[in-house]
Amino acid sequence: MGCALSAPASPAEDYGSLSLWHATADDDWTPRAALGGDLEVDVAVVGAGLTGLWTAHYLAEADPALRIAVLEAEVAGYGASGRNGGWCSALFPASPDTLAALPRTDGRPHGREGALAQHAAMRASIDEVARAAAGEGIEAQLAKGGTIALARGPAQLARARAEVAHARAWGRDEDDLRLLDRAGAEEVVRAGGTVGATYTPDCAALHPARLVRGLARAVERRGVRVLERTPVTSIAPGRCTTPHGVVRADVVVRATEGYTPRLPGHERDVVPVYSLVIATEPLPDAVWDEIGLARRETFTDHRHLIVYGQRTADGRLVFGGRGAPYHLGSAVRPGHDRDPRVHARLLATLHEMFPALGRGAGVRVTHAWGGPLGIPRDWCASVGLDRASGLAWAGGYVGDGVATTNLAGRTLRDLVLGHDTDLTGLPWVGHRSPRWEPEPLRWLGINAGLRATTLADAEESLTGRPSLVARAVAPLLG
């Protein structure tokens, strides 16, 4: 059993070494030209991840006359958009109860209708990603097999049943989310200790770096300028300041997600929490016959400390999860992308779930990586435009961003163009999350919460009952 836990290469020298996805993208990662001096445009987008590129795509499609520039500190797809777990799902980080309680512009809550509209928009976004990618000739290796969330023990099964009951209370039927018994779960995937599962068809596995790099090429074909190696050092109404010049724009869109705390004035808007991932070598057909995932379903289980996985188009198993510490001062550095202890725990969890991977000589892990995701204080993603200042934003996806970025891009299109649409009336539009606590309080609180989720899973393994620790910290963890 091998695990490639090599030291990270300098991103400026070798972007292809950042992850499996970067190594296997249909792109050589040669940086585009940086900003060459002051520039004036109609819309300046800060960040060339999926949020920024979808926004540029839909704006350029709707109004080809718009002058649009996307400013990126590294290269398009450098961050979470190019190195996530490859789930394009209808998951939204805030519950329908939270969304229903968010206020409209008139102060009244969005209510049940608004929460259901948000969920419907998320479901539709998966198919829109597939449609738009195909329309632009992007081969993102997308397969809409859905997601199975395994229940591996009585406490997890209780949570699975409660999730389905909650979904039914919100009018979601079996075509949206259903409970599986053990036999039903094993028809999809065979993992140790499974006693049941939930299944939703609303997820596609894909190759995220192929999607984001293809989208960068697509917006350039539509006349958008993608300026790489151009870090934005500050944002203000009508302008973005960079080391290479000032970009003036009627609208400035902040699409920086986990890197947001680097911007002056935004240090406490979100916290960057690292999620780490490993990938195996391509597995033999005989191993896949034992494991399942024949339709490339994505998978997780109902533990507290999140794990996630997919079967790639070339037959690898990609598996990731939380557990890396939050770094004091919201620090984001290349050295944090790899944590041998966390990667080793992911590998041990993968073996425990799928014993077939450890038989004989074992299966080799070829890639290990990670990166920061953005978490707002109330765990509720948001999108909006302040018309008075011309400052727009989207983010706070809490790791559920691949489809949500597409919804954000279409929503920002409508907001920037001044169109009143169903999308601009969704509950997350215009929402402002409270700011995180100052240091060292947030370092203490976030890392205590991460430890608590690990303890909660250990407690449930021992007792077989829902964790008391998890119940105690739930209000702090969204």
C-alpha positions in Angstrom: 0.0 0.0 0.0 1.5 3.3 -1.1 0.3 6.9 -0.5 1.8 9.8 -2.5 2.0 12.4 0.3 4.8 14.4 -1.4 5.5 18.0 -0.4 3.5 20.4 -2.4 5.1 21.9 -5.5 5.2 25.7 -5.8 1.9 26.6 -7.4 3.7 29.2 -9.5 5.9 26.5 -11.0 3.6 23.5 -11.4 -0.1 24.0 -11.2 -0.6 20.4 -12.5 0.7 19.0 -9.3 -2.1 20.5 -7.1 -4.5 17.5 -7.3 -5.6 14.5 -9.4 -7.9 16.8 -11.2 -5.2 19.3 -12.1 -2.9 16.4 -13.2 -5.6 15.0 -15.5 -7.2 18.1 -16.9 -7.4 18.7 -20.6 -5.2 21.7 -20.2 -1.5 22.4 -19.8 -2.0 25.1 -17.1 0.1 27.7 -18.9 -0.9 31.0 -17.2 -2.7 33.6 -19.3 -1.4 37.1 -19.5 -1.6 39.3 -16.4 -3.2 42.7 -16.3 -0.9 45.1 -18.2 -2.0 48.4 -16.7 -5.1 50.4 -15.8 -8.3 49.0 -17.4 -11.9 50.2 -17.7 -14.7 47.7 -18.0 -18.4 47.3 -17.3 -18.1 44.4 -15.0 -15.0 43.3 -13.1 -15.1 39.8 -11.5 -12.6 39.0 -8.8 -11.8 35.3 -8.8 -11.6 32.8 -11.8 -13.3 29.9 -10.1 -16.7 28.5 -11.0 -18.6 31.4 -9.4 -16.7 34.1 -11.3 -16.6 32.2 -14.6 -20.3 31.2 -14.6 -21.1 34.9 -13.9 -19.0 36.0 -16.8 -20.4 33.3 -19.0 -24.1 34.2 -18.4 -23.5 37.9 -18.6 -21.6 37.6 -21.9 -24.2 35.3 -23.3 -27.0 37.7 -22.3 -25.3 40.9 -23.5 -22.3 40.4 -25.8 -21.6 44.1 -25.8 -20.6 44.1 -22.1 -16.9 44.6 -21.3 -16.1 42.0 -18.7 -12.8 41.2 -17.1 -12.1 38.3 -14.7 -9.1 38.9 -12.3 -7.4 35.8 -10.8 -4.4 35.8 -8.4 -3.1 32.4 -9.7 -4.8 30.6 -12.7 -8.4 29.8 -13.4 -9.4 26.7 -11.4 -6.6 27.1 -8.9 -8.8 26.9 -5.8 -11.7 24.8 -4.7 -13.3 24.9 -8.1 -10.4 22.8 -9.5 -9.8 20.5 -6.5 -13.1 19.6 -4.9 -14.6 16.1 -4.6 -16.4 16.4 -8.0 -20.0 16.4 -6.7 -22.5 18.5 -8.6 -25.4 18.2 -6.2 -28.6 19.9 -5.1 -27.2 20.2 -1.5 -27.5 23.7 0.0 -25.7 24.4 3.3 -28.7 26.0 5.0 -31.8 24.0 5.9 -35.2 24.8 4.4 -36.3 25.9 7.9 -33.5 28.5 7.8 -34.3 29.6 4.3 -38.0 30.0 5.1 -37.2 32.3 8.0 -34.9 34.6 5.9 -36.6 38.0 5.3 -37.8 39.4 2.0 -37.1 42.9 1.0 -40.4 43.9 2.7 -39.3 42.3 6.0 -41.7 39.3 5.8 -40.2 35.8 5.9 -39.8 33.9 2.6 -41.8 31.1 4.1 -42.4 27.6 2.8 -42.8 28.7 -0.8 -39.4 30.4 -0.8 -37.6 27.5 0.7 -39.1 25.1 -1.8 -38.3 27.4 -4.7 -34.6 27.4 -3.5 -34.6 23.6 -3.5 -36.2 23.4 -6.9 -33.6 25.9 -8.3 -30.8 23.8 -6.8 -32.2 20.6 -8.4 -32.5 22.4 -11.8 -28.9 23.7 -11.5 -27.4 20.2 -11.9 -29.1 19.8 -15.3 -28.1 23.3 -16.3 -24.4 22.6 -15.6 -24.7 19.6 -17.8 -26.5 21.5 -20.5 -24.2 24.5 -20.5 -21.0 22.4 -20.4 -22.3 20.3 -23.4 -23.2 23.5 -25.2 -19.7 24.9 -24.8 -18.1 21.6 -25.8 -16.7 21.0 -22.3 -16.0 17.3 -21.6 -16.3 17.3 -17.8 -16.9 13.5 -17.6 -20.3 14.1 -16.0 -22.5 11.2 -14.9 -25.8 11.9 -13.1 -26.0 8.8 -10.9 -27.3 10.5 -7.7 -26.0 10.2 -4.2 -26.2 7.4 -1.7 -25.7 8.3 2.0 -25.0 5.1 3.9 -26.3 4.4 7.4 -23.5 2.3 9.1 -24.9 1.7 12.5 -28.1 2.3 14.5 -27.4 6.0 15.3 -26.7 6.8 11.6 -29.9 4.9 10.6 -31.9 7.0 13.0 -30.5 10.2 11.4 -31.3 8.8 7.9 -34.9 8.1 8.9 -35.1 11.6 10.5 -33.8 13.2 7.3 -36.4 11.5 5.2 -39.2 12.4 7.6 -38.0 16.0 7.5 -38.0 15.9 3.7 -41.6 14.5 3.6 -42.7 17.3 5.9 -41.4 19.7 3.3 -43.2 18.0 0.5 -40.3 16.1 -0.9 -41.4 12.8 -2.3 -39.5 9.5 -3.1 -38.4 10.8 -6.4 -36.5 13.5 -4.5 -35.2 11.5 -1.5 -35.9 8.0 -0.3 -34.9 5.6 2.5 -33.3 2.3 1.5 -33.0 -0.8 3.6 -29.8 -2.8 3.7 -30.5 -4.8 0.5 -31.5 -1.7 -1.4 -28.3 0.1 -0.3 -26.2 -2.8 -1.4 -27.7 -2.8 -4.8 -25.9 0.6 -5.2 -22.7 0.2 -3.2 -21.4 -2.5 -0.9 -19.7 -1.0 2.2 -18.9 -2.6 5.5 -21.5 -2.2 8.3 -24.3 -0.9 6.1 -27.7 -1.2 7.6 -29.6 1.2 5.3 -29.2 4.4 3.4 -30.8 7.5 1.9 -30.7 8.0 -1.9 -31.3 11.1 -4.0 -31.0 11.3 -7.8 -29.9 14.9 -7.6 -26.2 14.7 -8.0 -23.7 14.2 -10.8 -20.1 13.1 -10.5 -17.8 15.1 -12.7 -14.2 16.2 -13.2 -14.1 19.7 -11.7 -10.9 20.9 -13.2 -12.0 20.0 -16.7 -15.2 21.9 -16.0 -13.6 25.1 -14.8 -10.8 25.2 -17.3 -13.3 24.5 -20.1 -15.4 27.3 -18.8 -12.4 29.7 -18.8 -11.8 28.9 -22.5 -15.6 29.3 -23.2 -15.8 32.8 -21.7 -12.7 33.9 -23.6 -14.5 32.9 -26.9 -17.3 35.2 -25.9 -14.9 38.1 -25.5 -14.3 38.1 -21.7 -10.8 38.9 -20.6 -9.4 36.4 -18.2 -6.4 38.0 -16.5 -4.3 35.5 -14.5 -1.5 36.1 -12.1 -3.3 39.3 -11.2 -4.0 39.4 -7.4 -6.6 41.9 -6.3 -5.3 43.6 -3.1 -8.5 45.6 -2.4 -12.0 46.1 -3.7 -14.0 49.4 -3.5 -17.0 50.8 -5.3 -16.1 51.1 -8.9 -12.5 49.8 -8.7 -10.2 46.8 -8.0 -6.6 47.5 -7.1 -3.9 45.1 -8.2 -0.1 45.3 -8.3 -0.3 45.7 -12.1 -2.9 48.5 -12.2 -6.4 49.6 -11.3 -9.5 48.1 -12.9 -12.4 50.5 -12.9 -15.9 49.0 -13.4 -19.6 49.9 -12.9 -20.0 46.6 -11.1 -17.4 44.6 -9.1 -18.2 41.0 -8.3 -16.4 39.3 -5.4 -16.2 35.6 -6.2 -13.3 34.7 -3.8 -14.9 32.0 -1.5 -12.3 30.6 0.9 -9.7 33.3 -0.1 -12.1 36.1 0.9 -10.3 36.8 4.2 -7.3 38.0 2.3 -9.2 41.1 1.2 -9.1 44.2 3.5 -12.4 44.6 5.2 -13.5 41.0 4.6 -11.3 39.2 7.1 -14.3 37.8 9.1 -16.8 37.3 6.3 -16.1 33.6 6.0 -13.6 31.2 7.5 -11.4 29.0 5.3 -11.7 25.4 6.5 -9.6 22.8 4.7 -11.1 19.7 3.2 -8.6 17.0 2.2 -8.8 14.3 -0.5 -7.1 11.2 -1.7 -7.4 9.2 -5.0 -6.5 5.6 -5.8 -5.0 4.2 -8.9 -7.6 3.0 -11.5 -9.2 -0.1 -9.9 -9.7 -3.5 -11.6 -13.2 -4.4 -12.8 -13.2 -7.2 -10.3 -12.8 -4.7 -7.4 -15.6 -2.5 -8.8 -17.8 -5.6 -9.1 -17.4 -5.9 -5.3 -17.9 -2.3 -4.5 -20.6 -1.3 -6.9 -21.3 2.4 -7.9 -22.0 1.1 -11.4 -23.7 4.4 -12.5 -20.9 6.5 -10.8 -23.1 7.4 -7.9 -21.4 9.7 -5.4 -21.4 8.4 -1.8 -21.1 9.4 1.8 -22.5 8.2 5.1 -24.4 9.7 8.0 -21.5 10.3 10.3 -21.0 13.8 11.8 -17.5 14.5 10.4 -18.3 14.7 6.7 -16.8 12.2 4.2 -17.5 12.1 0.4 -16.5 10.0 -2.5 -17.0 9.2 -6.2 -16.0 6.7 -8.9 -14.2 8.6 -11.6 -14.6 8.1 -15.3 -11.2 6.3 -15.5 -12.1 3.9 -12.6 -10.4 5.6 -9.6 -11.9 6.0 -6.2 -11.7 9.6 -5.0 -12.4 10.0 -1.3 -12.3 13.1 0.9 -13.4 14.6 4.2 -13.1 17.2 6.8 -10.8 16.9 9.9 -8.0 19.3 9.1 -7.5 22.0 11.6 -8.6 25.6 11.1 -5.5 27.8 11.0 -5.2 30.9 13.2 -6.0 34.2 11.5 -7.9 32.4 8.6 -4.5 31.6 7.1 -4.5 30.0 3.7 -1.1 28.7 2.5 0.0 26.0 0.0 1.6 24.1 2.9 -1.9 23.5 4.4 -3.0 21.6 1.3 -1.5 18.4 2.5 -1.7 17.0 6.0 -0.2 13.4 6.2 -2.2 12.6 9.4 -5.5 13.6 7.9 -4.7 11.8 4.6 -3.8 8.7 6.5 -7.1 8.8 8.4 -9.0 9.1 5.1 -7.2 6.1 3.8 -8.0 4.1 6.9 -11.6 5.1 6.7 -11.7 4.0 3.0 -10.3 0.6 3.9 -12.8 0.2 6.7 -15.7 1.1 4.3 -14.4 -1.1 1.5 -12.3 -4.0 2.7 -11.7 -5.2 -0.9 -9.2 -2.3 -1.3 -6.9 -3.7 1.3 -6.7 -7.3 0.1 -3.5 -8.8 -1.1 -0.9 -6.1 -2.0 -3.6 -3.4 -1.5 -4.5 -0.6 -3.7 -2.1 2.3 -4.3 -3.1 5.9 -3.6 -1.6 8.1 -6.3 -2.7 11.6 -5.3 -3.3 13.4 -2.0 -4.4 17.0 -1.8 -6.6 19.6 -0.2 -7.8 23.1 -0.2 -9.9 25.7 1.7 -13.7 26.1 1.5 -15.6 29.1 2.7 -17.9 28.9 5.7 -20.1 31.9 6.7 -21.0 32.3 10.4 -24.6 31.1 9.9 -23.7 28.4 7.4 -25.9 30.0 4.8 -24.6 30.7 1.3 -25.6 34.0 -0.3 -25.5 36.1 -3.5 -26.4 39.7 -4.0 -25.7 43.1 -5.5 -25.7 46.4 -3.6 -27.0 48.7 -6.3 -25.8 51.9 -4.5 -22.1 50.8 -4.5 -22.1 48.4 -7.5 -20.5 45.8 -5.3 -21.8 42.2 -5.8 -20.9 38.9 -4.2 -21.6 35.2 -4.1 -20.2 32.5 -1.9 -20.2 30.8 1.5 -21.0 27.4 0.0 -19.6 25.3 2.8 -18.3 22.8 0.3 -21.6 22.4 -1.7 -20.5 24.8 -4.4 -20.3 23.1 -7.8 -24.0 23.4 -8.7 -24.6 26.4 -6.4 -21.9 28.4 -8.3 -24.0 27.9 -11.4 -27.1 29.2 -9.7 -25.1 32.1 -8.4 -23.8 33.0 -11.9 -27.3 33.1 -13.4 -28.6 35.1 -10.4 -25.8 37.6 -10.7 -26.5 38.0 -14.4 -30.1 38.9 -13.6 -29.1 41.3 -10.8 -26.4 43.1 -12.8 -28.7 43.5 -15.8 -31.5 44.7 -13.5 -33.9 41.9 -14.4 -36.5 40.9 -11.8 -36.8 37.1 -12.1 -37.6 34.0 -10.1 -33.9 33.6 -9.4 -33.5 37.1 -7.9 -36.5 36.4 -5.6 -34.9 33.3 -4.0 -34.3 33.4 -0.2 -30.5 33.5 -0.4 -30.4 36.6 -2.6 -29.3 39.6 -0.6 -28.7 37.6 2.6 -25.9 39.0 4.8 -24.4 36.5 7.3 -23.1 37.8 10.6 -19.3 38.1 10.8 -17.2 35.6 12.6 -15.7 36.3 16.0 -12.2 37.9 16.3 -9.2 35.8 17.0 -8.4 33.8 19.0 -12.0 33.1 19.7 -12.8 31.8 16.3 -9.7 29.6 16.3 -10.7 28.1 19.6 -14.4 27.7 18.7 -13.9 26.2 15.2 -11.2 23.7 16.2 -13.3 22.7 19.3 -16.2 22.1 17.0 -14.1 19.9 14.7 -12.9 17.9 17.6 -16.4 17.5 18.9 -17.6 16.0 15.6 -14.8 13.4 15.8 -15.8 12.6 19.4 -19.4 12.4 18.4 -18.7 9.7 15.8 -16.5 7.8 18.3 -19.3 8.0 20.9 -21.9 6.6 18.5 -19.6 3.7 17.6 -19.4 2.8 21.2 -23.0 3.3 22.3 -25.0 2.8 19.1 -27.1 5.8 20.2 -27.2 9.4 18.8 -24.4 11.4 20.3 -24.9 13.7 23.2 -21.8 15.6 22.2 -23.2 16.3 18.7 -26.5 17.5 20.2 -24.6 19.9 22.5 -22.5 21.5 19.7 -25.1 21.5 16.9 -26.2 25.1 17.5 -22.5 26.2 17.0 -22.0 24.2 13.8 -24.9 25.3 11.7 
